[in-house]
Amino acid sequence: MIALVRMVSGLVLWAAGFSVLYTLHGLGCALGWTGSSVFGLTQIKALLIAAWLGLVAAQAGIIVWLLRYRESQVDRIGIANGWIGFFATVVGGFPVLAISSCV
Amino acid sequence: MKAIQLHKDLTRIWQGEPGWRGVFSSVSHTDLGKRFIIAAAVFFGIGGVLAMLIRAQLATPDSAFAGPEVYGQIFTMHGSIMMFLFAIPMLEGLAIYLLPKILGARDLAYPRLTALGWWCYLFGGTIMILALLGGVAPDAGWFLYPPLSGKEFTPGVNSDVWLLGITFVEISAMCAAIEIVVTFLKFRAANMSLTRMPIMAWYLLATAGMMIFGFPPLILGSILLEVERAFGWPFFQPELGGSPLLWQHLFWLFGHPEVYIIFLPAAGALSTIIPVMARTPLIGYGAIVTAVMALAFLSFGLWVHHMFTTGIPHMALGFFSAASVLVAIPTAVQIFAWIGTIWAGRPKFTLPLYYIVGFFVVFVLGGLTGVMLAIVPFDQQAHDTAFVTAHLHYVLVGGFVFPMLAAAYYWMPHATGRTRVMRLGIAAFWLIFIGFNLTFLHMHLTGLLGMPRRVYTYPVEAGWTWLNLISSVGSFMQAFGFGLFAIDIALQRRIGNRSRRDPWEAETLEWAMPTPPSQYNFASLPTVDSREPLTKDRKIGARLAAGAGLLGRAIDDRRETLAVDIVTGKPEHVAILPGPSLLPIQTAAVIGGFFLSMLLSVYWLAPVFVIGTAVMVWRWAATTGTTRDPGPIDAGDGIILPTSFAVGGSSAYWGSVLASAANGTLFASLLFGYFFLWVVAPNWPPPGDYGAYLFEPAVISAGAALALFGARFGSRDFARAGMGSAMAALGLALSIAGLLWAGLRHLPGPTEHAFAAVGWTLTSYAIFSAAVGALIQLFIRRRIASGHVSADRPHELRIAMVWSDYGAGVALVVAWLLALSGSAL
C-alpha cells in the first residue's frame, strides 16, 4: 500500500499546493491584503509568490525522496509522477508572477 | 470427467435462483454488468431521439415544431440522460462485467452492492423518464444553474426530478466506484503484482478513484439545492447571503473530472484493443500508467474553466487556464502511444479498428478545440455558443462513444460466444462517422457566428439557416447509423455463428474462459507471471477449465475467490462471497421511497424511509460473517490460506475506508461552501449577536473523545470489546446531544440567512455521521453477543472504528468551527 501512496505522492502534493494557492488567493482578495509590502509588491502577491516558491521546493524535495526508491516499475512511475507534479506546480502557479492579483 | 463434474458443481454453487425471483435476487457481476450495458444503451436511444427532436426544431428558423417550454425539457433531458443515464452507467457496466475477468477473479468484491447499484440506477432512471413522459421533466439545462432552477423561476417539480433522480442514480456510481477500487486492490490472480496488471485495470482504478472524489460535490450541491427548493434554506440566494456561484463551483468540481471519468475507461478499452488489432505489445505501458494517474489528478484542477465569464479575478483564471492546458499533455502521451503501437504492428483492419480510427479523428479535433477554450480570451468569446456544443460533442462522442462502439464489437464474442453475421457494422460506421462530422464540424462556425446554445429558435436574418440545416441532416444520418449498429448487434446475439474461444488472439485473462462465460468465470483460478498470460501459455484456458489452477474444487457450497497482497499479488486469503439475495432490491426500494416522498412533497414520510433504510442496512450486515471459522483452506499448489472471516485486512475494511473518503469529500465540499460564502457572498454573516461559545463544543469534544477511546478499548483485550463499543456509542450520543443543543441555542432559523442554513447543514451532517457511527457500534455489540465477532474474527471491530472515528471527527470539526466562527464575525 505504501508503494501505491508513494507512486502518487507527487500528484497529491500538486493537488494540495493548487488548493493552497487558490485558497490563499481567495482569502487575500476577500480580506483586502492589497497594501504594499516588500519590493513594491502587494501583501497578497508577496504571500502568493512565497507560497508558490515553497511549493516548488517541496515538489523538488518529493523528487529527491522518490529517487531513493527506483527498483520496481511502480517506483519509476512514482518518480515520473513526481516530475509531473513539479512541472505542474511550476506552470500552474506561474500566474502569481505574471498577473495582477485581485482584479 | 473431472472437469465436467467440476463445472457442474461450480454451476450449482454460482448460478442464480430460478424464475422471476432470480431476476430480482441476482448478484452475478456478469448478469448485472450486462444489465447496466443494455439499460444504458436503451437510455442512449432515448437521449438520441431527443437529439433528433432538437435538430428537427433547429433545422429551420422560426420553427413551430416545439415551443420553448417543451424544448427546454428536451435539451435538458438529452444532456442529463447522455451524461448520467448513459455514459456513467455504460462505463460502470463495462467495469462490472469485465474487471473480475481481466483480473482472474470469480466476482467483484461486493456482489450485493453491485445489485444495489443496479436497482438504484434503474429506479432513478425510470423516475426521470416517467417525468419526461408526464411533461414535468427538468428544463433548466443539464447543469441546472440557479436561480433559473430555483423555486422562483421553476416552481414545478421539474428541477426536483433532476436533483432527486440524479442523486438516486449516483448511489450506483458510488457503489461501483468503491467496489472497483477494492476489487483492483485485492481480488486478482495469484502473483498478479501491480506491474502485471492488465492496462485496463489501471484505467478503471483511476476512474473509480476519480468517482469517489468527484461525485460527492455534485451530491452535496443537489442536496443543498433540493433543501433550498423544498424548505427555503437560501444557499444560492444572494439577497439572503447565498450565492448562485456556489452551485457552479460544486457542479463543476464534479463536472470537469466527469469528462475524464467518462474518457478514461474508453481509453482503457483502446489501450486493450489496439495492441490486439495491431498484433504487437502496447508501446509505453509505464508511460501510459503515469499519464493515466496524472490525468486523474490534474483533471481536478480545471473546473473553473467552465466559469471563466463569471467575474473571477484574473489570477485565479490563470491558475485554471494553465491546468487546463497542462492536462492535454498526458492525453497526448496516450494518443502517441496508441499511434506508435499501430505503427509498430501489423494492424488487421477489422471493424473495431474502424471505430478506433474514427476515435482518433474526432477526439483529437475535440481536444484541440478544448485547448482553444482553455485560453481565457477565446473562451470569453465562444462561451455559451454553439462552438462549445460542437467541442463537447467532439470530446464526448470521440472520447467515449467511438471507443465504446469498438469495445462492443471487440467483446461481443466474449459476452455472446458468437461472431458477426453481416457487414452492417461497416455501413453503420460510415453513417455514424460522416453523420457526426456533418452535424458538428461546422457547428463550430455556427457558434463563432454568434449562435448561442439552448435557444429554441432563431430568426432567418441571423444567417445560421444553412449551417443548422446541414447539422440536422447529419444528425439524422447518425441516427440511421446507430440504428444499423443496434440491428447488427442484435443479429449477432440471435443468429451469429458460434465463436471460437479468443477469436482475436488476445492476451488478457478474460479470453482464458469459455464464451459466453459461466457465472463463476474460471473453474480454477490462474497464477500469472506476466502482463499477457495468454502469450506464454495459449492453453491456459483449457488447463484452468480442467481445475489445474487454484481453488479448483467445490466445497460446502461456498463461493470462493482469491484475495491477494495489494502490491505483490501474493495469495493472502480466500474470500467467501455472498449468494443471491433480495436485500439489494428491497433496500433500493426503501431508498426509492425516500426520494419519491421528497419528490411528491410528502416530507413527513421521508424520515420513515430514512429509518427504513437503516433497518435494511442493519439486516444486510447481519447476514454477513460467520459464527464458526472454517479454518485454513487448501487453495491448491500447496498453498494454505485463511478465509476472509479470519483476516483483519478484509475487503469490507477497505470498502469502509473508501466510503469514508467519499464521505469526507462531501464534508470538505460543505466546508468549502461555508468559507466560499463567507468570503464571497454579500451580507455574510447577517447582522446579529454571535459571540463565541465554549460549553457545547466542550461537551461534544468529551463525547468524541469517549467515542475514540471506546472504539479502541477492546483492541488489546477482546474481553473488553463489548464494553468499548457501548462506550463509543454513548460518546457519539453525547456528541449528538451537544450538537443539537448548540444549534438550537446559537444558530438563527435556517431560512433566515445562508449563514444559518449552512450552519444547520453542518450540524445536521455531523449529527447524521455521529448517529451512523453510534448505530454501527451498537451493531458490533450485538455481533459480539451472537459470536460473529470473536477473538479469532475481530476485524469488524476495525470496520466499526472507521465509522465511529469518522462521526467523532466530524462532530469535533463542526462543533469548534461553529463555536469559533462567532468570535470571528
Interface residues (C-beta under 8 A of the other chain):
Chain A: M1 A3 L4 M7 V8 L11 V12 W14 A15 F18 L21 Y22 H25 G26 L27 C29 A30 L31 L48 S72 Q73 V74 R76 I77 A80 N81 I84 F87 A88 V91 G92 G93 F94 P95 V96 A98 I99 S100 S101 C102 V103
Chain B: L194 T195 G286 A287 V289 T290 M293 A294 A296 F297 L298 F300 G301 P313 H314 M315 A316 G318 F319 S321 A322 A323 L326 P330 I566 V567 F676 V679 V680
